[in-house]
């Protein structure tokens, strides 16, 4: 089941789509590549499916924003929640 709503502009569609407390996945169907980039950037969701209803895969980062969670599972990004970055700067080692 998919909910469909009429809209007059991309801005209005984004406002309606983002007016939710959750943000796991969203979907956009278009042939306009410019619209793909504008809308996917404007959607406040962790995953965006373009012309497909299947967005999850073992190699893709899985996760959302807002009430749908923080961080990602799977892919190379899933480990980042468990890592601490340390910067080590070397000076003159010849002395």
C-alpha positions in Angstrom: 0.0 0.0 0.0 1.4 3.4 -0.9 -0.1 6.8 0.1 -0.3 9.2 -2.8 -0.7 12.9 -2.4 -1.1 15.7 -5.0 1.4 18.5 -5.0 2.1 21.5 -7.1 5.9 21.9 -6.8 9.0 20.0 -5.6 9.1 22.3 -2.6 5.6 21.4 -1.6 6.3 17.7 -2.1 9.4 17.9 0.1 7.5 19.8 2.8 4.8 17.1 2.9 7.3 14.3 2.8 9.5 15.7 5.6 6.6 16.6 7.8 6.9 13.4 9.8 8.7 12.2 13.0 10.4 9.3 11.2 12.9 9.2 8.5 14.0 5.7 7.6 13.4 5.5 3.8 11.8 7.5 1.1 11.2 7.0 -2.6 11.1 9.1 -5.6 10.1 8.2 -9.2 11.3 10.4 -12.0 13.2 10.4 -15.3 14.7 13.9 -14.6 18.2 13.4 -13.3 18.3 17.0 -12.0 15.1 16.3 -10.0 16.7 13.1 -8.6 19.6 15.1 -7.1 17.4 18.0 -5.8 14.8 15.9 -4.2 17.1 13.2 -2.8 19.1 16.0 -1.2 16.0 17.7 0.2 14.5 14.5 1.7 15.1 14.1 5.4 15.5 10.4 5.3 18.5 8.0 5.8 17.8 6.1 2.5 16.3 7.2 -0.7 15.1 4.8 -3.4 15.1 6.3 -6.9 12.7 4.5 -9.3 12.8 1.4 -7.1 11.1 0.2 -4.0 14.0 -1.9 -2.8 16.7 0.2 -1.2 18.4 -2.2 1.3 21.3 -4.4 0.5 24.2 -5.9 2.5 26.6 -3.5 0.9 24.5 -0.4 1.5 24.5 1.6 4.8 21.1 0.9 6.5 19.7 3.5 8.9 17.5 6.5 9.3 17.2 10.0 10.8 14.8 11.6 13.2 12.9 9.0 15.3 14.2 6.3 12.9 17.6 6.2 14.6 21.1 7.6 14.4 24.0 5.9 12.6 24.2 3.2 10.1 24.3 -0.6 10.1 26.0 -2.7 7.6 28.5 -1.7 4.9 31.8 -0.1 5.8 29.9 2.7 7.7 28.4 0.4 10.3 31.6 0.1 12.2 32.0 3.8 12.7 29.7 3.9 15.7 32.3 1.8 17.5 35.5 3.6 16.5 37.3 6.6 18.0 39.5 8.6 15.8 42.9 9.6 17.1 45.2 12.0 15.4 48.9 11.4 15.9 51.3 14.1 14.6 54.9 13.2 14.2 57.6 15.9 14.5 61.3 15.6 13.8 62.2 11.9 14.6 65.9 12.3 13.8 66.8 13.9 17.1 
